[in-house]
Amino acid sequence: MNLLRRGIIQALDSFNLAKNFATTLYTGNGTTQSVVSDLDYVANDGLVWLKSRSLASSNGLFDTKRGAGEILQSDKTSAEVLNINTLSTFNADGFGLGSDGFQNANSANYVAWQFMKAQGFFGIVEYVGDGIAGRTVAIDLDDGSAVFGMAIVKNRDTGATNWRVQHKDIGGTGALVLDGTGVTITSSSLWNDTSASTSSLTLGTTGSVNANTDNFIAYVFAHNPSKGVFCGSYTGTGAAGNKVVTGFPVGWVLIKSSSLSESWYIFDIKRGIVTAGNDSLLFANLTNAESTVADYIDVDSDGFTLNVASAGTNQNTAEYIFMAIADPAQF
C-alpha cells in the first residue's frame, strides 16, 4: 500500500486506542505462526516489541519502516541485524513469525507490545546522521492537543552505541540509556540542549544520535491523555499508597528512576498487574524472564498506585520518569 493511501486511511479514521495499541500474549511453536492482534500493519506503520516471558532472551524490536526481520534489541548496544526467520511478515491483523527460537521457541511464552503510528500518539522516524550540532528531524506528532512525551533513538549501523532516551520531564539537556541502568546524563552533544517538540527532535553531535552517514531509528511518543498516552514523573515515597494520576486506567507502564542506577521496569495488565498480589515484571534493559516477586503497582480508575519500597519504582525521595498507556478496553 502506498504512503498516500496510508495517510488517507489514518486521516479518515477517528482515533481508536484499541486499533493503535495492543498487548498480545502468545505461545511459541518452533515452526511458523501468525499472531493475531487486530492491528493493521498493512494500512499503517507500527512497532512490535517482543519479549519472552518464560526464557531469558533479548527484547526484540521490529517496525514496518525498517522491515520484517530487521532486529534491534533494547537490552544491547548491537547494530541492527537481519534474520527473516524472526518476525517474518507484517499483516493486516497482526504479524507472522518464523522458526527462530528468539521469538518462537516451542512451548515458550511471549508478549508482544504493539504501537501504531498516529498523530498525537506515536511515530516512527528514520533519518541519516550528519554530525552537525543543531540538526533537526521532523517527527510529526502534532494533532492540536498533544505535547512531546518521549523519544527512543538507536544507531542502526554502528555497534556498541547506546539507546538514547529523551523524556519531557528531563528535557533537552539530559538523557537516559535504555539498554542500561544509569541515571540521567547531562550533555549538550545529545540533544544540543534543546527540548523536542511535537514537530521536531533536535540533535547534537554524538555518534549515538547523529553520527555522520549512519542510519538511525527514532520511536517518538506524545504526551496526550486524550489519546491514552501519558509521559510524566513522580517522587518515590518508600511506602504503599504513592498515587500517580494519568486520567485513565493504565494498561501498560514503563518506569525508570532518573536519579538511581536502576532498570527499566515494564508492567501490563495482560500479563498481570494484580490488585493485592504480585505483579508480572519484565525489563527493557535485561534479558531476564518474567518474575512475580512483589506487588509493585495497582491500577486505579485515574492512574496507578505504587505499593512497595522498591528502588526501581518507589524508593523514598528518588525521582522517576514513566510512560503509561491506557487500557484500551476501558478507554
RARA-V309610 format. One record per helix or strand of 2 or more residues. SS is the DSSP state (h for helix, s for strand). FROM is the first residue (numbers start at 1). TO is the last residue. If there is no record, write none. Layout:
BEGIN
ss: {SS	SS}
from: {FROM	FROM}
to: {TO	TO}
END
This chain:
BEGIN
ss: {h	h	s	s	s	s	s	s	s	s	h	s	s	s	s	s	s	s	h	s	h	s	h	s	s	s	s	s	s	s	s	h}
from: {3	17	21	33	46	60	70	81	87	94	101	109	122	135	147	164	174	185	188	200	207	215	225	229	242	250	265	281	297	303	319	328}
to: {12	19	27	36	52	63	73	82	91	97	104	116	128	138	155	167	177	186	191	203	210	224	227	235	245	257	268	283	300	306	326	330}
END
